[in-house]
Amino acid sequence: MADDPVLAELLEVLRRAPDVLPVRMRVAELLAGQGRWPEALEHCAKVLGADPVNAEAHRLLKRCTDAIAELPTASSSVSHYDWEAAESQVSDIIAPAFVDDGPPGPVAAEVERPGVTLADVGGMDEVKRQLGLSLLGPLRNPELAKAYGTSARGGLLLYGPPGCGKTFIAAAVAGELGAGFVPVQINDVLDIWIGASERNLHEIFETARRNAPCVLFFDEIDALGHKRSQLRNSAAMRGVVNQLLAEMDSMSARNDGVYVLGATNHPWDIDVALRRPGRFDRMILVALPDLDARRAILRHHLRDRPVAGIELGAIAERTQGFSGADLAHVCNSATQLAMADSISTGIVRPITMPDIGAALDQIKPSAGPWFEAARNIVEFGNADGSYDELAKYMRGKKFR
């Protein structure tokens, strides 16, 4: 979204914690400095929606609107259509910041019925084994679980490097249970209105309760459940964390039949209270796909494309260390190479092993930076043994 590395880094911070107003103001200033007035204006309006008396935001807002008003018209390089769009955007953005017509109604969470089960997850036998022990086993054998004093209540956290199939596994768990599936993204919860984010979160849980049995899946849970000690300047985000803690309270029978799964790339950023018994007290590492998983992922991404002479086993052997997203990128790049050749020759040809080889020459595994960060956690932040599984995996793969 931005060539400026500082701006790119700040935008990533905002993606994970949208209510940190000083960061949003700094983003607005950088965008204004690049002449990206409508984008800067949007960030100003969001700041004023949360803090209507913010003098700095008011000054920058006026600067943005004045700059947009002075944009050249159709006689120059900016078309009349662009001007009308910018003018409309100004109106749409400014109004919510100053008109107190109350927050909108709560979000309407959608309940899906996944058509996949764990049988559709290639490889990853250790992940499936742990799911059976910690969740599926107790659910399928309630009397036996009762005899041993265990249950499937509380939450289950899937963690690991990005692009390794955590969302797909969560959907497969719902399919395995024959349960509804409610996937929740951060933008389904967060709202600029005070108290609206908490209400959205409550309504999402209520939807899951009304549709029990149901798997409630929070993607990027660290963005919603970030450590409150790091949110001292964001009362709104602290309120969201507190609401999530209340909704997951294991002492309440209201959550019977609701199985809460969370996915994160950064489990070490999650508030410690969310890791206590009855909440996300069980963690499963979803690491890089193994050989069988890589073969299944490659087959999935090539299944509807013209191929000839493709050796999935050979490709899987060559792609150790690749994430599922990396493998999808390889397949897409090979497809583009075959398509480009077909366009130049006028003869449609299938995707072949040389196309895959050429794609692999250009694409490298993307999970390295994640394991670099994880190494510090394993070595210096694992006093309670939470990341023993990760440490064992990294030793086996020689990441340490």
N, C-alpha and C positions, 0 to 999 in steps of 0.2 A: 504493500500500500504506500510505502514511503521509501525514497532512496536514502534519506538522512538516517544513519544508524541510530542516533539518539532518539529521533522521532519514532522509528520502528520499535525500539525497545520500550518506549513509553506507551505506545499503542498496545503492545503485548501485555504490559502491566494493567492497562485499562480493560483489556479483554477478560482478565482474570478477576479484577476488582474494580468494576465500573463506577463505584461510588466514592473513590478517592479523589476528592475535588481538587487538591493542589496539582495532582498529576494531570487531571483533565484541563485545568487552566494552562499548564505548561504546554500541553499538546496544542491547545487553541492558539497560544502565542507563536509556536513554531510554524503552524499552518499559516497563520496570518503573515509571518515573515517570508513565507514562500509565495504569498499572493493567492493562497487557496482560501478565499474569503468565505464561500458558502460552507465549506467543511469547518472552518474556524468558528463560524457563526453557530453551527449546530452544537458544537461543544460548549460554547458560551451559554446557549439556551438551556442545555442540560445542567450546567452549574447553577444558573439562576432558578431552575425548577426546584433544585434542592436547597439553595441559599439565595432567596430573592433580594437580599440586601448586600450582596457581594459587590463592593465598589469596583474592584478590579475587573470583574466580569462585565459590569455595566459599561466601563470605559472601553473595553475591547469590543463589546457588542456595538457600540456607536461607531467605532473605527471600522468594523466590518460592514455595517449597513451603509456608511458613507462611501466606502470603497466600492461596494456593489452598485450603488447609485451612479457612480462615475464610470462604470464599465462602458466601453464603446458600443455603439448600436450597430445596426445592420450594415452601415456604410464601411465598417472596418472588418477586422479579422473575426470578430465575434458576431454571430448571426443574431437576428431579431428573435428567433425561436429560443436561443440560449438565454437571452435577456429575460424573456417572459418566464422561463423555467426558474431562473435565479430569483426573480421577483416573487414568484409563487412560493419558492422555498423559504424566503425570508419571512413571509406571512405565516406559513405553516409552522415554522420553528419558533418565532417570537411569541405567538399567541399563547401556547401552553405555559410559558414562563411567567406571564403576567395576568392571565385570566383565571380566576379562582372558581372554576365550575366543577371542582371536585374530581377525584380520581375515577378512572373507568372501573367497570365491574371486574370481578376476578377472572383469571384466565380459565378457559375451558379445556381441561386435559382430555386427550383422546386415548381411548383404550383400544389397543391393537390385539390381533390374534395371530401371533407368529406362526408361519408354516414350516418352521425348522425346529429340529431337536439336536441334542448333543451328537447324535449319529451323523449329522451333517457337518460337524466340526472335524476336519481332518487332523489326525495326529493328536498332539497335546494330551497324551494319556494321563500325565501327572495332574494337569488341571482338572480333567474329568474325574479322576480318582478323589481329589480333594473336594470337589463339588458333591460327590456322592457321600463322602464322610460327613461333611459339615452342614449340608442342606438337604439334598435329595433323600439320603438314607433316613434321617429322622422323620421326614414328611411321609415317606412311604411305609414306615414302620412305627406308627405313633405309640403303640402299646410297648414295644421293645424300647423305644426312646424314653418312655415314661419310667420303665423299670430301671433304666440306667441314669435317670435324673437329668436327661438332656432334652433339648428341644431345638427347633429351627427358628425361634424368635430372635429378634434383633436384626442386625444388618450384616451384609457380607461385602467386603471391599475387594475389587479386582484392581490390581496395580501392575505397572510395568511400563516399558518404553512405548512411545506412541506408535499407532498403526499396526498393532498386533492382535486385533480382533476382540477387544474387550466388549464392545457393544454387541457384536454378533453372538458372543458366548452368552451374554445376558438374555438376548432374545431367545436363544436356544434353550436356556433354562426355563423360560416361560412356556415354550412349546413342549418341553419335556414334562412339565407339570400340568399341561392343559389349562394354563391360567392366562388371564389377561395380561397385557404388557403395556405399561405406561412409561415411555421414554421421556425424560425431562432434561432440557438444555438450560443453561444459565439464563438465557433471554426469556424463558417461560416463567421465570420467577422474579427477576429484578425489575423494578419499576421506579420512576423518578419520584413518585408520590410517597410521602411519609406513611409508613404502615402498610402500603399496598403490596410490597414484596412479601411481607409476613402473611398477609391475607391470601396471596397467590399460592404460597407454599402450603398453607392450611387447606385450601381448596383442592390442591393436587392430591394431598393425602386423603381427603374426604372422598374424592373420586375413586381412588384405589380401594378404600374401605367399602364403598357402595358396590364395587365390582369384584369383591373377593370371591375366589382366590385370585390374587393379582400380584404380579412382579412390578414393583415400582423401581425404575432404574434412573439413577442420577449420573449423567455423564459429566466429567470434569468436576467431581464433587468438591475438590479442593477450592474451586472458585466460589462456591457457596459456603463451604464449611472451613474457611481459612482460619488460621490461628488468631484468636481474638487479641492476643498480646501484640500482634502486628497490625491491629486495626484501631489503634487508639484514636486516630483522627477521622474515623468513619463510623459514626454511631449507627448509620443505616445498615451497614454490613454486619455489625455486631448484633443488631436486632434479628437479622436473617439467621445467623448462627444460633442464637438463642431459640428462635422459633423451630429450627430444625431439631435441636436437642429436645424440645418439648414434644414435638410430633413423634419422635422415635422413642419416647419414654417407655421402657420395657415394663413398667408397673401397670400400664394401661392395657386392658383387654380389648380395646377398640382396634388394635392392630392385628387381631387374629385373622389369619388368611392373607395378610399383606406381607410380602417378602421383599425387603428393601435391599437392592444391590447398588453399589456405587462403583464408579470407575475413575481412576486418576493416574496421571503420569507422575504425580508428586505427592505420595502419601505422607511424606515428612512435613508437608505444609498444612496438614489437616489439624484442626483444633483437638487438643488432647481429650477433651470431654466427649468428642464424637467417637473416640476409640475405646471408651469404657464399656464394660459388660452391658448388653442389651442394646447397644448401638452398633457401630461398625467394629465389633470386637473380633471378627475373623477376617483374615487377609489371605488372598491367594495371588501368587505371582503369575501373571500371564506374560511370559517372556517371549523371546523371538521364536517364530515357528520352527519346529523340528523338521526333519527330512520328509516325513509323511505329510505334515501340514503344508510344507512348501509345495509338494506335489499336488495336493488338493487345491491349494490357492491358485496355482498356475493353471490347472485344469478348469477351474471356475472362470478365470478371466479370459481363457481362450475358447471357451465352449461354443460361443455363437459366432466365431470368426473363421474365415477360410484358412486352414492350415494344411501343411504337407510336410511329412518327415519330422515332425516335432517329437523330440525325446524328452518327456517330462522328467524322467529319472535323472538324466544327465544335467538338465537345467537345475533341478533341485540340488544336486550334488555341488554344483558350481556356485550356488547362491546362499551358502551358509553365512549367517550373520545378517541376512536381509530380513526386514520386517514385511508384514503382509502388504503394507502400503508401497514399499519398495518393489515388491514383486508385481503389483498392479501397474506400477510405473514402467517396469520392464516390458510387460505385455503391451501396454499402450504405445510405448516408443517403437517396439518392433512392428506393431500394426501400422504406425505412421510411416516407417521406412518402406514397408511393402506397398503402402498406398501411394507414396511419392513416386516409387519406381513404376507403378502401374499407370500413374498419370503421365509420366514422361514418355513411356513406351506406347501407351494406348492399349496395352494388353493387361487384363486383370490377372494377377498371380497371387497365390496364397502366401501366407506368412511361413517362413522356413527357418531352420536353425541358424543360418548366417545372419538373418535379421535379429534373432534373439542374441546372437553373439555380439553383433554391432551395438545393440542396446546395452548389453552388459558392460561393454568397453566404456560406455559413457556414464553409467549409473553406479554409484558407490553406496554401500549401506549407510543409512541415515541415523542409526541408533547410537553411534559412538559418543556424541555429547551427553546423551542421557546416562550412559554407563559411567562417564567421567564424573558426573554429579553424584550418581549413586555410590561410587567408590568412596567419596568423602563421608556419606551417611553410614555406610557399612563399617568404615574404619573408626569413625569418631562419634557416631550418633546411634549406636546399637547396643547401649548398655543393658536395655531390658530384653534383648533378643528378638525384637519385633522383625528384624530383617535377616534372621539367620538363614531363611530359605534363599533370599537374594544373595547373601554372602556365599552360600554353597554353590549356587548357580554360577556366580561370577568366577569362583575358583575353578569350577569344572570347565568353563569356557575360556579360562585364562584372561579374564578381564581385569584381574587384580595382580 
